[in-house]
């Protein structure tokens, strides 16, 4: 083949690849963002692994020195293990071994139709996760619904939790003042309303990205609904459990949180006499990911 033809062929292949990538990004942008997050986790030393807990296949990340004291971090409703990507490195640099599981129904874990998605059953899954890894006692952290799960586990199995961290946590008996249907948005308007609840000054979401978010929301709506029915029933509220906690507790809250308002964090602080509370100015419900630089050193110091 002549050099000119080789160059032309190479250029045509390159253009075709670029067009294919652009078309794929346009159609499924979330998959590309997820890929970038996976690269970020991998470059930070996180290992992606799977294991069986009970009857279900669970995905998790682990990072940090193998001999480090174990920390388990539990994500919130609609979240995933990657949500800890900005906070976990602060703990790793302090010498901890950090485990970040995807709860059943979320992230890359199995999404069983026969699972309740209730706080007690998710708590049992986290306990089973610890058992499967041989973690007899851990420092346990939870964000939003994950904080509720962490409270429930710590209250019912205090011997398994050395220190407890609650990030903008749900759990106390208080009906949300906002429309919980927004957790499964079905329109761009509802998606904007949810973003306004989750963070101060939310960015404008391009329509093709919003469409992919809404598609994903439709696919997992049944899981979110099942979890919300359990949570909103009030049967597993932690108001009466919190005063029983004896381990050190750190409560971290975004000052501008609208999902679980600061007043709820202050109530938890009062119910746990030995707790320490840190309020993060200018941050909302997504403080652990958006404001990790502000709260990371405090969390690492608390654990150390």
C-alpha positions in Angstrom: 0.0 0.0 0.0 1.3 3.4 -0.9 2.3 5.8 2.0 -0.4 8.3 1.0 -3.1 5.6 1.2 -1.8 4.4 4.5 -2.0 7.9 6.0 -5.5 8.3 4.5 -6.6 4.9 5.9 -5.2 5.7 9.4 -6.9 9.1 9.4 -10.2 7.5 8.4 -9.9 4.9 11.2 -9.1 7.7 13.7 -12.0 9.8 12.6 -14.3 6.8 12.8 -13.1 6.0 16.4 -13.7 9.6 17.4 -17.2 9.6 16.0 -18.0 6.3 17.7 -16.7 7.6 21.0 -18.7 10.9 20.7 -21.8 9.0 19.7 -21.4 6.6 22.6 -20.9 9.5 25.0 -24.0 11.3 23.6 -26.1 8.2 24.0 -24.8 6.9 27.4 -22.8 9.7 29.1 -23.2 8.2 32.6 -21.2 5.1 31.5 -18.3 7.4 30.5 -18.5 9.3 33.8 -18.6 6.0 35.6 -15.5 4.9 33.7 -13.6 8.0 34.7 -14.6 7.5 38.3 -13.3 3.9 38.1 -10.0 5.2 36.7 -9.8 7.7 39.6 -10.4 5.0 42.1 -7.8 2.7 40.5 -5.2 5.4 40.3 -5.8 6.1 44.0 -5.0 2.5 44.8 -8.5 1.1 45.2 -9.1 -2.5 44.3 -12.5 -3.5 42.9 -13.6 -6.9 44.2 -16.7 -9.1 44.5 -17.8 -11.5 47.2 -20.9 -13.4 48.3 -22.7 -12.3 51.4 -25.5 -14.5 52.4 -27.3 -15.3 49.1 -26.1 -12.2 47.2 -23.1 -11.0 45.2 -21.7 -7.9 46.7 -19.2 -5.5 45.0 -16.8 -3.4 47.1 -13.6 -1.4 46.9 -10.7 -1.7 49.3 -7.7 0.6 49.6 -5.0 1.3 52.0 -2.3 -0.8 53.7 -3.3 -4.4 54.4 -2.1 -4.1 58.0 -4.1 -0.9 58.6 -7.0 -0.7 61.0 -10.2 -1.4 59.1 -12.7 1.3 58.3 -16.0 0.4 56.6 -17.9 3.2 54.8 -21.6 2.7 53.8 -23.2 4.9 51.0 -26.6 6.3 51.0 -29.9 5.8 49.2 -29.3 5.7 45.4 -25.6 5.9 46.1 -22.7 3.6 45.5 -19.2 2.8 46.9 -17.5 5.3 44.5 -19.3 8.1 46.4 -16.4 7.9 49.0 -13.7 8.5 46.4 -12.8 11.9 47.7 -12.9 11.2 51.4 -11.3 7.7 51.5 -7.8 9.0 50.5 -7.6 11.1 53.7 -8.1 7.9 55.8 -5.6 5.9 53.6 -2.9 8.5 54.1 -3.5 8.2 57.9 -2.8 4.5 57.6 -6.3 2.9 57.6 -7.5 0.0 55.4 -10.8 1.3 53.9 -13.6 -0.9 52.7 -16.4 0.6 50.6 -19.2 -1.9 49.8 -22.1 -1.5 47.4 -25.3 -2.4 49.3 -27.6 -4.9 47.6 -29.5 -3.1 44.9 -26.9 -0.4 44.4 -23.7 0.2 42.4 -22.4 -3.0 41.0 -23.9 -5.3 43.6 -26.7 -7.8 42.9 -30.2 -6.3 42.7 -32.3 -9.2 44.1 -36.1 -9.0 43.7 -36.6 -11.0 46.9 -34.7 -8.5 49.1 -36.6 -6.1 51.4 -34.1 -3.2 51.2 -35.0 -2.3 54.8 -32.6 -0.8 57.3 -32.4 -4.0 59.4 -31.7 -6.2 56.4 -29.1 -3.8 54.9 -27.5 -3.6 58.4 -27.3 -7.4 58.4 -25.7 -7.3 55.0 -23.0 -5.0 56.2 -22.5 -7.2 59.3 -22.2 -10.2 57.0 -19.8 -8.3 54.8 -17.6 -7.8 57.9 -17.9 -11.4 58.8 -16.9 -12.6 55.4 -13.8 -10.5 55.5 -12.9 -11.5 59.0 -13.3 -8.0 60.4 -14.2 -8.5 64.0 -14.2 -4.8 64.9 -14.2 -1.8 62.6 -14.5 2.0 62.6 -17.9 2.4 60.8 -19.1 5.3 58.8 -22.4 5.9 57.0 -23.8 8.7 54.8 -27.5 9.5 54.7 -29.4 6.2 54.6 -26.0 4.5 55.1 -25.7 6.5 58.4 -29.0 5.1 59.5 -27.7 1.6 58.7 -24.6 2.3 60.6 -26.5 3.5 63.7 -28.7 0.4 63.6 -25.6 -1.9 63.4 -23.7 -0.1 66.1 -26.7 -0.1 68.5 -27.4 -3.8 68.0 -23.8 -5.0 67.7 -21.7 -2.5 69.7 -18.9 -5.0 70.1 -18.3 -4.8 66.4 -17.9 -1.0 66.1 -14.9 0.8 67.6 -15.8 4.3 66.5 -18.9 5.5 64.6 -19.1 8.3 62.0 -22.4 9.8 60.7 -22.4 12.0 57.6 -25.6 14.0 57.0 -27.4 10.9 58.3 -31.0 9.9 58.2 -32.5 7.8 61.1 -34.4 9.9 63.5 -38.2 9.9 63.4 -39.0 13.0 61.4 -41.1 13.1 58.2 -39.3 14.8 55.3 -40.6 18.2 54.4 -39.8 17.6 50.7 -41.4 15.3 48.2 -39.6 12.0 48.4 -40.8 11.1 44.9 -38.0 13.3 43.7 -35.6 10.4 44.6 -36.9 8.8 41.4 -37.3 11.8 39.1 -39.3 11.3 35.9 -38.7 14.7 34.2 -35.9 17.2 33.8 -37.8 19.6 36.1 -37.9 17.0 38.9 -34.2 16.3 38.4 -33.5 20.0 38.8 -35.6 20.0 42.0 -33.7 17.0 43.4 -30.3 18.6 42.6 -31.4 21.8 44.4 -32.1 19.7 47.5 -28.8 17.8 47.3 -26.4 20.7 46.8 -26.1 24.5 47.0 -25.8 26.2 43.5 -26.3 23.0 41.4 -24.8 23.1 37.9 -26.9 23.1 34.8 -27.3 19.6 33.5 -27.2 19.3 29.7 -30.3 17.6 28.3 -28.6 14.5 26.9 -27.0 13.9 30.3 -30.4 14.5 32.1 -32.0 12.0 29.7 -29.5 9.3 30.7 -29.9 10.0 34.4 -33.7 9.7 34.0 -33.3 6.4 32.1 -31.2 5.1 35.0 -33.7 6.4 37.5 -36.5 4.5 35.8 -34.5 1.2 35.9 -33.9 1.4 39.6 -37.0 3.1 40.8 -38.5 -0.1 42.2 -35.5 -0.5 44.5 -35.7 3.2 45.7 -39.4 2.9 46.3 -39.0 -0.3 48.3 -36.3 1.2 50.5 -38.3 4.4 51.0 -41.5 2.5 52.1 -39.4 0.8 54.8 -37.7 4.1 55.9 -40.8 6.2 56.0 -42.7 3.6 58.0 -40.9 4.9 61.1 -40.5 1.3 62.4 -36.7 1.4 62.5 -36.2 5.0 63.7 -33.1 5.3 65.8 -34.2 7.9 68.4 -34.4 5.4 71.2 -31.2 3.6 70.0 -28.9 6.5 69.9 -28.6 7.1 73.7 -27.5 3.5 74.1 -24.3 4.1 72.0 -21.2 4.0 74.1 -18.4 4.2 71.4 -17.0 7.6 70.3 -19.2 9.1 67.6 -18.4 11.8 65.1 -21.4 13.6 63.5 -20.5 15.6 60.3 -23.1 17.8 58.6 -23.3 20.1 55.7 -24.7 23.4 57.0 -26.9 23.8 53.9 -28.3 20.3 53.8 -32.0 20.2 52.7 -32.4 16.4 52.5 -31.5 15.8 56.2 -31.5 19.3 57.7 -28.9 20.4 60.2 -31.5 20.3 62.9 -31.6 16.5 62.6 -27.9 16.3 63.2 -28.2 18.5 66.2 -30.9 16.2 67.6 -28.6 13.2 67.1 -25.8 15.2 68.8 -28.1 15.7 71.9 -29.2 12.1 71.9 -25.5 10.8 72.0 -23.9 12.5 75.0 -20.3 11.5 74.0 -20.7 12.6 70.3 -18.6 15.2 68.6 -20.3 17.4 65.9 -18.6 19.1 63.0 -20.6 21.5 60.8 -19.2 22.1 57.3 -20.1 25.6 56.1 -21.3 26.1 52.5 -21.9 22.4 52.0 -25.1 20.5 51.5 -26.1 16.8 51.6 -23.3 15.8 49.3 -20.6 17.1 51.7 -18.5 13.8 51.8 -17.9 14.0 48.0 -18.1 17.8 47.3 -16.5 19.1 50.5 -14.0 16.3 51.3 -11.2 18.8 51.5 -13.0 20.5 54.4 -14.0 17.5 56.4 -11.3 14.9 55.5 -8.7 16.1 58.0 -11.2 16.2 60.8 -12.4 12.6 60.1 -8.9 11.3 59.8 -8.0 13.0 63.1 -11.1 11.6 64.9 -10.1 8.0 63.8 -6.5 8.4 64.6 
